[in-house]
Amino acid sequence: MIKQKNPKETQDSQVLQDQLKSLQQEEETLYNILAVDVWALAKTMDEFHPGFWSAFMKNREKALKRFIAEGSKNKPAEPKRPPFLR
């Protein structure tokens, strides 16, 4: 026997899906705006201080490597997990 869906549940589900889609679009728009802001800042700083962007990226790379190294040091070792997941 095929179970009939309650129209109220279907409508609520559709409203929820629409809200999720709207939030995803808003998040994507926010990230696009932030990317433009970062690009504008970097472009402006590069005009005042040539080489700013390359220096920034080198510092960012060093900071990321340090962050990953500290994260792996502070991570508790679980003997039950395989070595590649520790």
PDB file of N, CA, C and O in Angstrom:
ATOM      1  N   MET A   1       0.829  -1.165   0.000  1.00  0.00           N
ATOM      2  CA  MET A   1       0.000   0.000   0.000  1.00  0.00           C
ATOM      3  C   MET A   1       0.885   1.244   0.000  1.00  0.00           C
ATOM      4  O   MET A   1       1.842   1.312   0.770  1.00  0.00           O
ATOM      5  N   ILE A   2       0.592   2.207  -0.829  1.00  0.00           N
ATOM      6  CA  ILE A   2       1.362   3.436  -0.936  1.00  0.00           C
ATOM      7  C   ILE A   2       0.827   4.445   0.073  1.00  0.00           C
ATOM      8  O   ILE A   2      -0.370   4.720   0.147  1.00  0.00           O
ATOM      9  N   LYS A   3       1.760   4.981   0.840  1.00  0.00           N
ATOM     10  CA  LYS A   3       1.370   5.931   1.876  1.00  0.00           C
ATOM     11  C   LYS A   3       1.229   7.326   1.260  1.00  0.00           C
ATOM     12  O   LYS A   3       2.132   7.797   0.569  1.00  0.00           O
ATOM     13  N   GLN A   4       0.124   7.966   1.507  1.00  0.00           N
ATOM     14  CA  GLN A   4      -0.121   9.315   1.006  1.00  0.00           C
ATOM     15  C   GLN A   4       0.581  10.323   1.915  1.00  0.00           C
ATOM     16  O   GLN A   4       0.540  10.210   3.140  1.00  0.00           O
ATOM     17  N   LYS A   5       1.225  11.309   1.290  1.00  0.00           N
ATOM     18  CA  LYS A   5       1.881  12.347   2.074  1.00  0.00           C
ATOM     19  C   LYS A   5       0.864  13.385   2.502  1.00  0.00           C
ATOM     20  O   LYS A   5      -0.066  13.727   1.771  1.00  0.00           O
ATOM     21  N   ASN A   6       1.069  13.862   3.688  1.00  0.00           N
ATOM     22  CA  ASN A   6       0.222  14.911   4.225  1.00  0.00           C
ATOM     23  C   ASN A   6       0.547  16.214   3.476  1.00  0.00           C
ATOM     24  O   ASN A   6       1.715  16.598   3.416  1.00  0.00           O
ATOM     25  N   PRO A   7      -0.448  16.901   2.906  1.00  0.00           N
ATOM     26  CA  PRO A   7      -0.177  18.137   2.168  1.00  0.00           C
ATOM     27  C   PRO A   7       0.507  19.202   3.025  1.00  0.00           C
ATOM     28  O   PRO A   7       1.316  19.973   2.509  1.00  0.00           O
ATOM     29  N   LYS A   8       0.203  19.259   4.303  1.00  0.00           N
ATOM     30  CA  LYS A   8       0.835  20.231   5.201  1.00  0.00           C
ATOM     31  C   LYS A   8       2.321  19.937   5.337  1.00  0.00           C
ATOM     32  O   LYS A   8       3.144  20.851   5.306  1.00  0.00           O
ATOM     33  N   GLU A   9       2.668  18.647   5.489  1.00  0.00           N
ATOM     34  CA  GLU A   9       4.079  18.260   5.591  1.00  0.00           C
ATOM     35  C   GLU A   9       4.819  18.582   4.303  1.00  0.00           C
ATOM     36  O   GLU A   9       5.956  19.051   4.340  1.00  0.00           O
ATOM     37  N   THR A  10       4.188  18.335   3.177  1.00  0.00           N
ATOM     38  CA  THR A  10       4.799  18.625   1.890  1.00  0.00           C
ATOM     39  C   THR A  10       5.042  20.125   1.741  1.00  0.00           C
ATOM     40  O   THR A  10       6.098  20.550   1.272  1.00  0.00           O
ATOM     41  N   GLN A  11       4.061  20.911   2.142  1.00  0.00           N
ATOM     42  CA  GLN A  11       4.192  22.362   2.052  1.00  0.00           C
ATOM     43  C   GLN A  11       5.294  22.853   2.997  1.00  0.00           C
ATOM     44  O   GLN A  11       6.105  23.697   2.614  1.00  0.00           O
ATOM     45  N   ASP A  12       5.328  22.334   4.216  1.00  0.00           N
ATOM     46  CA  ASP A  12       6.365  22.718   5.175  1.00  0.00           C
ATOM     47  C   ASP A  12       7.748  22.336   4.649  1.00  0.00           C
ATOM     48  O   ASP A  12       8.708  23.095   4.785  1.00  0.00           O
ATOM     49  N   SER A  13       7.832  21.165   4.056  1.00  0.00           N
ATOM     50  CA  SER A  13       9.097  20.712   3.495  1.00  0.00           C
ATOM     51  C   SER A  13       9.552  21.636   2.364  1.00  0.00           C
ATOM     52  O   SER A  13      10.735  21.962   2.268  1.00  0.00           O
ATOM     53  N   GLN A  14       8.635  22.048   1.528  1.00  0.00           N
ATOM     54  CA  GLN A  14       8.962  22.940   0.421  1.00  0.00           C
ATOM     55  C   GLN A  14       9.428  24.302   0.938  1.00  0.00           C
ATOM     56  O   GLN A  14      10.374  24.885   0.408  1.00  0.00           O
ATOM     57  N   VAL A  15       8.757  24.801   1.973  1.00  0.00           N
ATOM     58  CA  VAL A  15       9.146  26.088   2.567  1.00  0.00           C
ATOM     59  C   VAL A  15      10.555  25.983   3.139  1.00  0.00           C
ATOM     60  O   VAL A  15      11.368  26.891   2.964  1.00  0.00           O
ATOM     61  N   LEU A  16      10.843  24.888   3.818  1.00  0.00           N
ATOM     62  CA  LEU A  16      12.164  24.681   4.394  1.00  0.00           C
ATOM     63  C   LEU A  16      13.232  24.597   3.306  1.00  0.00           C
ATOM     64  O   LEU A  16      14.305  25.184   3.446  1.00  0.00           O
ATOM     65  N   GLN A  17      12.948  23.875   2.229  1.00  0.00           N
ATOM     66  CA  GLN A  17      13.894  23.777   1.126  1.00  0.00           C
ATOM     67  C   GLN A  17      14.136  25.137   0.480  1.00  0.00           C
ATOM     68  O   GLN A  17      15.264  25.458   0.106  1.00  0.00           O
ATOM     69  N   ASP A  18      13.087  25.929   0.348  1.00  0.00           N
ATOM     70  CA  ASP A  18      13.234  27.278  -0.216  1.00  0.00           C
ATOM     71  C   ASP A  18      14.098  28.159   0.680  1.00  0.00           C
ATOM     72  O   ASP A  18      14.920  28.935   0.192  1.00  0.00           O
ATOM     73  N   GLN A  19      13.910  28.035   1.988  1.00  0.00           N
ATOM     74  CA  GLN A  19      14.719  28.810   2.923  1.00  0.00           C
ATOM     75  C   GLN A  19      16.183  28.396   2.859  1.00  0.00           C
ATOM     76  O   GLN A  19      17.073  29.245   2.893  1.00  0.00           O
ATOM     77  N   LEU A  20      16.435  27.093   2.766  1.00  0.00           N
ATOM     78  CA  LEU A  20      17.807  26.608   2.651  1.00  0.00           C
ATOM     79  C   LEU A  20      18.465  27.108   1.367  1.00  0.00           C
ATOM     80  O   LEU A  20      19.620  27.535   1.378  1.00  0.00           O
ATOM     81  N   LYS A  21      17.731  27.053   0.274  1.00  0.00           N
ATOM     82  CA  LYS A  21      18.262  27.535  -0.995  1.00  0.00           C
ATOM     83  C   LYS A  21      18.580  29.028  -0.912  1.00  0.00           C
ATOM     84  O   LYS A  21      19.606  29.477  -1.423  1.00  0.00           O
ATOM     85  N   SER A  22      17.707  29.785  -0.274  1.00  0.00           N
ATOM     86  CA  SER A  22      17.922  31.222  -0.110  1.00  0.00           C
ATOM     87  C   SER A  22      19.169  31.495   0.730  1.00  0.00           C
ATOM     88  O   SER A  22      19.960  32.379   0.401  1.00  0.00           O
ATOM     89  N   LEU A  23      19.344  30.741   1.811  1.00  0.00           N
ATOM     90  CA  LEU A  23      20.530  30.901   2.654  1.00  0.00           C
ATOM     91  C   LEU A  23      21.806  30.555   1.894  1.00  0.00           C
ATOM     92  O   LEU A  23      22.822  31.235   2.044  1.00  0.00           O
ATOM     93  N   GLN A  24      21.760  29.510   1.085  1.00  0.00           N
ATOM     94  CA  GLN A  24      22.931  29.129   0.302  1.00  0.00           C
ATOM     95  C   GLN A  24      23.292  30.219  -0.701  1.00  0.00           C
ATOM     96  O   GLN A  24      24.471  30.516  -0.893  1.00  0.00           O
ATOM     97  N   GLN A  25      22.295  30.814  -1.338  1.00  0.00           N
ATOM     98  CA  GLN A  25      22.553  31.891  -2.287  1.00  0.00           C
ATOM     99  C   GLN A  25      23.118  33.121  -1.583  1.00  0.00           C
ATOM    100  O   GLN A  25      24.025  33.774  -2.099  1.00  0.00           O
ATOM    101  N   GLU A  26      22.582  33.435  -0.403  1.00  0.00           N
ATOM    102  CA  GLU A  26      23.084  34.571   0.361  1.00  0.00           C
ATOM    103  C   GLU A  26      24.528  34.346   0.797  1.00  0.00           C
ATOM    104  O   GLU A  26      25.341  35.270   0.769  1.00  0.00           O
ATOM    105  N   GLU A  27      24.844  33.114   1.199  1.00  0.00           N
ATOM    106  CA  GLU A  27      26.211  32.802   1.602  1.00  0.00           C
ATOM    107  C   GLU A  27      27.169  32.942   0.419  1.00  0.00           C
ATOM    108  O   GLU A  27      28.259  33.496   0.555  1.00  0.00           O
ATOM    109  N   GLU A  28      26.756  32.439  -0.729  1.00  0.00           N
ATOM    110  CA  GLU A  28      27.588  32.559  -1.924  1.00  0.00           C
ATOM    111  C   GLU A  28      27.807  34.021  -2.288  1.00  0.00           C
ATOM    112  O   GLU A  28      28.916  34.415  -2.650  1.00  0.00           O
ATOM    113  N   THR A  29      26.755  34.822  -2.193  1.00  0.00           N
ATOM    114  CA  THR A  29      26.874  36.254  -2.483  1.00  0.00           C
ATOM    115  C   THR A  29      27.839  36.923  -1.504  1.00  0.00           C
ATOM    116  O   THR A  29      28.659  37.749  -1.904  1.00  0.00           O
ATOM    117  N   LEU A  30      27.741  36.567  -0.227  1.00  0.00           N
ATOM    118  CA  LEU A  30      28.643  37.125   0.776  1.00  0.00           C
ATOM    119  C   LEU A  30      30.096  36.798   0.452  1.00  0.00           C
ATOM    120  O   LEU A  30      30.960  37.672   0.519  1.00  0.00           O
ATOM    121  N   TYR A  31      30.367  35.548   0.101  1.00  0.00           N
ATOM    122  CA  TYR A  31      31.732  35.160  -0.235  1.00  0.00           C
ATOM    123  C   TYR A  31      32.223  35.889  -1.478  1.00  0.00           C
ATOM    124  O   TYR A  31      33.397  36.254  -1.548  1.00  0.00           O
ATOM    125  N   ASN A  32      31.367  36.107  -2.444  1.00  0.00           N
ATOM    126  CA  ASN A  32      31.755  36.857  -3.638  1.00  0.00           C
ATOM    127  C   ASN A  32      32.080  38.308  -3.288  1.00  0.00           C
ATOM    128  O   ASN A  32      33.044  38.873  -3.803  1.00  0.00           O
ATOM    129  N   ILE A  33      31.279  38.905  -2.416  1.00  0.00           N
ATOM    130  CA  ILE A  33      31.536  40.283  -1.982  1.00  0.00           C
ATOM    131  C   ILE A  33      32.869  40.361  -1.231  1.00  0.00           C
ATOM    132  O   ILE A  33      33.664  41.276  -1.450  1.00  0.00           O
ATOM    133  N   LEU A  34      33.100  39.397  -0.350  1.00  0.00           N
ATOM    134  CA  LEU A  34      34.361  39.376   0.394  1.00  0.00           C
ATOM    135  C   LEU A  34      35.563  39.204  -0.541  1.00  0.00           C
ATOM    136  O   LEU A  34      36.611  39.814  -0.330  1.00  0.00           O
ATOM    137  N   ALA A  35      35.407  38.380  -1.565  1.00  0.00           N
ATOM    138  CA  ALA A  35      36.497  38.177  -2.520  1.00  0.00           C
ATOM    139  C   ALA A  35      36.810  39.471  -3.259  1.00  0.00           C
ATOM    140  O   ALA A  35      37.977  39.795  -3.479  1.00  0.00           O
ATOM    141  N   VAL A  36      35.780  40.208  -3.640  1.00  0.00           N
ATOM    142  CA  VAL A  36      35.994  41.493  -4.320  1.00  0.00           C
ATOM    143  C   VAL A  36      36.659  42.482  -3.362  1.00  0.00           C
ATOM    144  O   VAL A  36      37.557  43.223  -3.763  1.00  0.00           O
ATOM    145  N   ASP A  37      36.226  42.497  -2.105  1.00  0.00           N
ATOM    146  CA  ASP A  37      36.832  43.391  -1.118  1.00  0.00           C
ATOM    147  C   ASP A  37      38.315  43.086  -0.924  1.00  0.00           C
ATOM    148  O   ASP A  37      39.140  43.999  -0.890  1.00  0.00           O
ATOM    149  N   VAL A  38      38.646  41.825  -0.800  1.00  0.00           N
ATOM    150  CA  VAL A  38      40.048  41.431  -0.623  1.00  0.00           C
ATOM    151  C   VAL A  38      40.856  41.812  -1.855  1.00  0.00           C
ATOM    152  O   VAL A  38      41.969  42.325  -1.732  1.00  0.00           O
ATOM    153  N   TRP A  39      40.310  41.566  -3.033  1.00  0.00           N
ATOM    154  CA  TRP A  39      41.013  41.922  -4.265  1.00  0.00           C
ATOM    155  C   TRP A  39      41.250  43.430  -4.320  1.00  0.00           C
ATOM    156  O   TRP A  39      42.347  43.866  -4.669  1.00  0.00           O
ATOM    157  N   ALA A  40      40.234  44.236  -3.979  1.00  0.00           N
ATOM    158  CA  ALA A  40      40.370  45.689  -4.021  1.00  0.00           C
ATOM    159  C   ALA A  40      41.421  46.166  -3.018  1.00  0.00           C
ATOM    160  O   ALA A  40      42.221  47.048  -3.328  1.00  0.00           O
ATOM    161  N   LEU A  41      41.418  45.590  -1.834  1.00  0.00           N
ATOM    162  CA  LEU A  41      42.410  45.948  -0.826  1.00  0.00           C
ATOM    163  C   LEU A  41      43.817  45.601  -1.303  1.00  0.00           C
ATOM    164  O   LEU A  41      44.738  46.410  -1.188  1.00  0.00           O
ATOM    165  N   ALA A  42      43.976  44.391  -1.839  1.00  0.00           N
ATOM    166  CA  ALA A  42      45.291  43.964  -2.313  1.00  0.00           C
ATOM    167  C   ALA A  42      45.759  44.834  -3.478  1.00  0.00           C
ATOM    168  O   ALA A  42      46.930  45.209  -3.539  1.00  0.00           O
ATOM    169  N   LYS A  43      44.869  45.153  -4.386  1.00  0.00           N
ATOM    170  CA  LYS A  43      45.212  46.004  -5.536  1.00  0.00           C
ATOM    171  C   LYS A  43      45.650  47.389  -5.056  1.00  0.00           C
ATOM    172  O   LYS A  43      46.648  47.932  -5.530  1.00  0.00           O
ATOM    173  N   THR A  44      44.901  47.946  -4.123  1.00  0.00           N
ATOM    174  CA  THR A  44      45.241  49.273  -3.591  1.00  0.00           C
ATOM    175  C   THR A  44      46.587  49.242  -2.871  1.00  0.00           C
ATOM    176  O   THR A  44      47.426  50.120  -3.074  1.00  0.00           O
ATOM    177  N   MET A  45      46.790  48.228  -2.031  1.00  0.00           N
ATOM    178  CA  MET A  45      48.058  48.137  -1.296  1.00  0.00           C
ATOM    179  C   MET A  45      49.223  47.908  -2.237  1.00  0.00           C
ATOM    180  O   MET A  45      50.320  48.410  -1.995  1.00  0.00           O
ATOM    181  N   ASP A  46      49.006  47.166  -3.294  1.00  0.00           N
ATOM    182  CA  ASP A  46      50.072  46.926  -4.272  1.00  0.00           C
ATOM    183  C   ASP A  46      50.460  48.219  -4.986  1.00  0.00           C
ATOM    184  O   ASP A  46      51.616  48.393  -5.371  1.00  0.00           O
ATOM    185  N   GLU A  47      49.498  49.127  -5.164  1.00  0.00           N
ATOM    186  CA  GLU A  47      49.815  50.409  -5.788  1.00  0.00           C
ATOM    187  C   GLU A  47      50.677  51.264  -4.866  1.00  0.00           C
ATOM    188  O   GLU A  47      51.588  51.947  -5.335  1.00  0.00           O
ATOM    189  N   PHE A  48      50.404  51.238  -3.548  1.00  0.00           N
ATOM    190  CA  PHE A  48      51.173  52.035  -2.589  1.00  0.00           C
ATOM    191  C   PHE A  48      52.486  51.367  -2.200  1.00  0.00           C
ATOM    192  O   PHE A  48      53.499  52.039  -2.007  1.00  0.00           O
ATOM    193  N   HIS A  49      52.461  50.051  -2.087  1.00  0.00           N
ATOM    194  CA  HIS A  49      53.651  49.276  -1.693  1.00  0.00           C
ATOM    195  C   HIS A  49      53.823  48.126  -2.683  1.00  0.00           C
ATOM    196  O   HIS A  49      53.282  47.041  -2.471  1.00  0.00           O
ATOM    197  N   PRO A  50      54.574  48.355  -3.765  1.00  0.00           N
ATOM    198  CA  PRO A  50      54.759  47.274  -4.745  1.00  0.00           C
ATOM    199  C   PRO A  50      55.331  46.015  -4.083  1.00  0.00           C
ATOM    200  O   PRO A  50      56.243  46.093  -3.259  1.00  0.00           O
ATOM    201  N   GLY A  51      54.792  44.876  -4.450  1.00  0.00           N
ATOM    202  CA  GLY A  51      55.218  43.604  -3.882  1.00  0.00           C
ATOM    203  C   GLY A  51      54.433  43.220  -2.638  1.00  0.00           C
ATOM    204  O   GLY A  51      54.713  42.192  -2.020  1.00  0.00           O
ATOM    205  N   PHE A  52      53.458  44.031  -2.268  1.00  0.00           N
ATOM    206  CA  PHE A  52      52.663  43.746  -1.064  1.00  0.00           C
ATOM    207  C   PHE A  52      51.980  42.392  -1.162  1.00  0.00           C
ATOM    208  O   PHE A  52      52.013  41.606  -0.215  1.00  0.00           O
ATOM    209  N   TRP A  53      51.359  42.118  -2.306  1.00  0.00           N
ATOM    210  CA  TRP A  53      50.575  40.889  -2.438  1.00  0.00           C
ATOM    211  C   TRP A  53      51.450  39.646  -2.338  1.00  0.00           C
ATOM    212  O   TRP A  53      51.075  38.674  -1.683  1.00  0.00           O
ATOM    213  N   SER A  54      52.604  39.671  -2.978  1.00  0.00           N
ATOM    214  CA  SER A  54      53.473  38.484  -2.907  1.00  0.00           C
ATOM    215  C   SER A  54      53.991  38.288  -1.484  1.00  0.00           C
ATOM    216  O   SER A  54      54.098  37.155  -1.015  1.00  0.00           O
ATOM    217  N   ALA A  55      54.316  39.389  -0.789  1.00  0.00           N
ATOM    218  CA  ALA A  55      54.760  39.271   0.602  1.00  0.00           C
ATOM    219  C   ALA A  55      53.626  38.749   1.483  1.00  0.00           C
ATOM    220  O   ALA A  55      53.844  37.914   2.361  1.00  0.00           O
ATOM    221  N   PHE A  56      52.436  39.242   1.243  1.00  0.00           N
ATOM    222  CA  PHE A  56      51.274  38.782   2.008  1.00  0.00           C
ATOM    223  C   PHE A  56      51.063  37.283   1.809  1.00  0.00           C
ATOM    224  O   PHE A  56      50.831  36.555   2.774  1.00  0.00           O
ATOM    225  N   MET A  57      51.142  36.825   0.574  1.00  0.00           N
ATOM    226  CA  MET A  57      50.917  35.404   0.297  1.00  0.00           C
ATOM    227  C   MET A  57      52.011  34.534   0.912  1.00  0.00           C
ATOM    228  O   MET A  57      51.724  33.433   1.382  1.00  0.00           O
ATOM    229  N   LYS A  58      53.265  35.008   0.919  1.00  0.00           N
ATOM    230  CA  LYS A  58      54.341  34.250   1.566  1.00  0.00           C
ATOM    231  C   LYS A  58      54.079  34.135   3.067  1.00  0.00           C
ATOM    232  O   LYS A  58      54.235  33.062   3.650  1.00  0.00           O
ATOM    233  N   ASN A  59      53.683  35.240   3.681  1.00  0.00           N
ATOM    234  CA  ASN A  59      53.377  35.209   5.112  1.00  0.00           C
ATOM    235  C   ASN A  59      52.183  34.308   5.396  1.00  0.00           C
ATOM    236  O   ASN A  59      52.169  33.588   6.394  1.00  0.00           O
ATOM    237  N   ARG A  60      51.196  34.346   4.532  1.00  0.00           N
ATOM    238  CA  ARG A  60      50.011  33.502   4.700  1.00  0.00           C
ATOM    239  C   ARG A  60      50.384  32.023   4.627  1.00  0.00           C
ATOM    240  O   ARG A  60      49.884  31.207   5.402  1.00  0.00           O
ATOM    241  N   GLU A  61      51.266  31.691   3.689  1.00  0.00           N
ATOM    242  CA  GLU A  61      51.702  30.300   3.543  1.00  0.00           C
ATOM    243  C   GLU A  61      52.442  29.837   4.804  1.00  0.00           C
ATOM    244  O   GLU A  61      52.212  28.731   5.292  1.00  0.00           O
ATOM    245  N   LYS A  62      53.332  30.691   5.326  1.00  0.00           N
ATOM    246  CA  LYS A  62      54.058  30.341   6.552  1.00  0.00           C
ATOM    247  C   LYS A  62      53.091  30.150   7.723  1.00  0.00           C
ATOM    248  O   LYS A  62      53.213  29.197   8.493  1.00  0.00           O
ATOM    249  N   ALA A  63      52.140  31.059   7.846  1.00  0.00           N
ATOM    250  CA  ALA A  63      51.173  30.969   8.940  1.00  0.00           C
ATOM    251  C   ALA A  63      50.326  29.707   8.825  1.00  0.00           C
ATOM    252  O   ALA A  63      50.043  29.057   9.831  1.00  0.00           O
ATOM    253  N   LEU A  64      49.922  29.358   7.615  1.00  0.00           N
ATOM    254  CA  LEU A  64      49.127  28.153   7.413  1.00  0.00           C
ATOM    255  C   LEU A  64      49.923  26.899   7.781  1.00  0.00           C
ATOM    256  O   LEU A  64      49.396  25.993   8.426  1.00  0.00           O
ATOM    257  N   LYS A  65      51.180  26.849   7.374  1.00  0.00           N
ATOM    258  CA  LYS A  65      52.021  25.695   7.717  1.00  0.00           C
ATOM    259  C   LYS A  65      52.200  25.588   9.230  1.00  0.00           C
ATOM    260  O   LYS A  65      52.148  24.494   9.791  1.00  0.00           O
ATOM    261  N   ARG A  66      52.412  26.735   9.887  1.00  0.00           N
ATOM    262  CA  ARG A  66      52.573  26.734  11.342  1.00  0.00           C
ATOM    263  C   ARG A  66      51.269  26.282  12.018  1.00  0.00           C
ATOM    264  O   ARG A  66      51.298  25.507  12.974  1.00  0.00           O
ATOM    265  N   PHE A  67      50.134  26.769  11.519  1.00  0.00           N
ATOM    266  CA  PHE A  67      48.833  26.384  12.070  1.00  0.00           C
ATOM    267  C   PHE A  67      48.617  24.875  11.944  1.00  0.00           C
ATOM    268  O   PHE A  67      48.160  24.236  12.892  1.00  0.00           O
ATOM    269  N   ILE A  68      48.938  24.308  10.799  1.00  0.00           N
ATOM    270  CA  ILE A  68      48.764  22.867  10.581  1.00  0.00           C
ATOM    271  C   ILE A  68      49.697  22.078  11.491  1.00  0.00           C
ATOM    272  O   ILE A  68      49.296  21.065  12.064  1.00  0.00           O
ATOM    273  N   ALA A  69      50.954  22.542  11.628  1.00  0.00           N
ATOM    274  CA  ALA A  69      51.911  21.846  12.494  1.00  0.00           C
ATOM    275  C   ALA A  69      51.455  21.870  13.946  1.00  0.00           C
ATOM    276  O   ALA A  69      51.527  20.848  14.628  1.00  0.00           O
ATOM    277  N   GLU A  70      50.986  23.020  14.433  1.00  0.00           N
ATOM    278  CA  GLU A  70      50.508  23.111  15.809  1.00  0.00           C
ATOM    279  C   GLU A  70      49.259  22.266  16.018  1.00  0.00           C
ATOM    280  O   GLU A  70      49.086  21.649  17.069  1.00  0.00           O
ATOM    281  N   GLY A  71      48.395  22.244  15.015  1.00  0.00           N
ATOM    282  CA  GLY A  71      47.179  21.436  15.120  1.00  0.00           C
ATOM    283  C   GLY A  71      47.486  19.962  15.207  1.00  0.00           C
ATOM    284  O   GLY A  71      46.830  19.231  15.949  1.00  0.00           O
ATOM    285  N   SER A  72      48.478  19.514  14.457  1.00  0.00           N
ATOM    286  CA  SER A  72      48.810  18.095  14.500  1.00  0.00           C
ATOM    287  C   SER A  72      49.558  17.736  15.783  1.00  0.00           C
ATOM    288  O   SER A  72      49.453  16.603  16.254  1.00  0.00           O
ATOM    289  N   LYS A  73      50.316  18.681  16.362  1.00  0.00           N
ATOM    290  CA  LYS A  73      50.999  18.420  17.630  1.00  0.00           C
ATOM    291  C   LYS A  73      50.002  18.308  18.773  1.00  0.00           C
ATOM    292  O   LYS A  73      50.147  17.451  19.645  1.00  0.00           O
ATOM    293  N   ASN A  74      48.995  19.168  18.772  1.00  0.00           N
ATOM    294  CA  ASN A  74      48.034  19.216  19.861  1.00  0.00           C
ATOM    295  C   ASN A  74      46.928  18.168  19.735  1.00  0.00           C
ATOM    296  O   ASN A  74      46.121  17.998  20.649  1.00  0.00           O
ATOM    297  N   LYS A  75      46.895  17.485  18.624  1.00  0.00           N
ATOM    298  CA  LYS A  75      45.856  16.484  18.396  1.00  0.00           C
ATOM    299  C   LYS A  75      46.148  15.245  19.246  1.00  0.00           C
ATOM    300  O   LYS A  75      47.244  14.691  19.163  1.00  0.00           O
ATOM    301  N   PRO A  76      45.190  14.806  20.057  1.00  0.00           N
ATOM    302  CA  PRO A  76      45.438  13.618  20.879  1.00  0.00           C
ATOM    303  C   PRO A  76      45.537  12.359  20.011  1.00  0.00           C
ATOM    304  O   PRO A  76      44.741  12.143  19.097  1.00  0.00           O
ATOM    305  N   ALA A  77      46.527  11.551  20.326  1.00  0.00           N
ATOM    306  CA  ALA A  77      46.712  10.307  19.579  1.00  0.00           C
ATOM    307  C   ALA A  77      45.773   9.242  20.122  1.00  0.00           C
ATOM    308  O   ALA A  77      45.747   8.973  21.323  1.00  0.00           O
ATOM    309  N   GLU A  78      45.017   8.651  19.239  1.00  0.00           N
ATOM    310  CA  GLU A  78      44.114   7.559  19.615  1.00  0.00           C
ATOM    311  C   GLU A  78      44.698   6.265  19.059  1.00  0.00           C
ATOM    312  O   GLU A  78      44.764   6.098  17.841  1.00  0.00           O
ATOM    313  N   PRO A  79      45.122   5.351  19.923  1.00  0.00           N
ATOM    314  CA  PRO A  79      45.777   4.131  19.445  1.00  0.00           C
ATOM    315  C   PRO A  79      44.874   3.243  18.602  1.00  0.00           C
ATOM    316  O   PRO A  79      45.376   2.420  17.836  1.00  0.00           O
ATOM    317  N   LYS A  80      43.551   3.384  18.718  1.00  0.00           N
ATOM    318  CA  LYS A  80      42.657   2.521  17.960  1.00  0.00           C
ATOM    319  C   LYS A  80      42.537   2.959  16.499  1.00  0.00           C
ATOM    320  O   LYS A  80      42.130   2.174  15.642  1.00  0.00           O
ATOM    321  N   ARG A  81      42.891   4.209  16.223  1.00  0.00           N
ATOM    322  CA  ARG A  81      42.798   4.713  14.857  1.00  0.00           C
ATOM    323  C   ARG A  81      44.037   4.335  14.065  1.00  0.00           C
ATOM    324  O   ARG A  81      45.127   4.248  14.630  1.00  0.00           O
ATOM    325  N   PRO A  82      43.889   4.111  12.772  1.00  0.00           N
ATOM    326  CA  PRO A  82      45.075   3.824  11.951  1.00  0.00           C
ATOM    327  C   PRO A  82      46.027   5.025  11.929  1.00  0.00           C
ATOM    328  O   PRO A  82      45.579   6.160  12.091  1.00  0.00           O
ATOM    329  N   PRO A  83      47.318   4.798  11.734  1.00  0.00           N
ATOM    330  CA  PRO A  83      48.306   5.874  11.794  1.00  0.00           C
ATOM    331  C   PRO A  83      48.017   7.033  10.821  1.00  0.00           C
ATOM    332  O   PRO A  83      48.288   8.189  11.143  1.00  0.00           O
ATOM    333  N   PHE A  84      47.479   6.734   9.659  1.00  0.00           N
ATOM    334  CA  PHE A  84      47.246   7.804   8.688  1.00  0.00           C
ATOM    335  C   PHE A  84      46.062   8.687   9.062  1.00  0.00           C
ATOM    336  O   PHE A  84      45.842   9.714   8.421  1.00  0.00           O
ATOM    337  N   LEU A  85      45.288   8.311  10.090  1.00  0.00           N
ATOM    338  CA  LEU A  85      44.165   9.129  10.550  1.00  0.00           C
ATOM    339  C   LEU A  85      44.451   9.814  11.883  1.00  0.00           C
ATOM    340  O   LEU A  85      43.589  10.517  12.411  1.00  0.00           O
ATOM    341  N   ARG A  86      45.639   9.619  12.429  1.00  0.00           N
ATOM    342  CA  ARG A  86      45.974  10.212  13.720  1.00  0.00           C
ATOM    343  C   ARG A  86      46.359  11.647  13.563  1.00  0.00           C
ATOM    344  O   ARG A  86      46.675  12.313  14.549  1.00  0.00           O
TER     345      ARG A  86
END
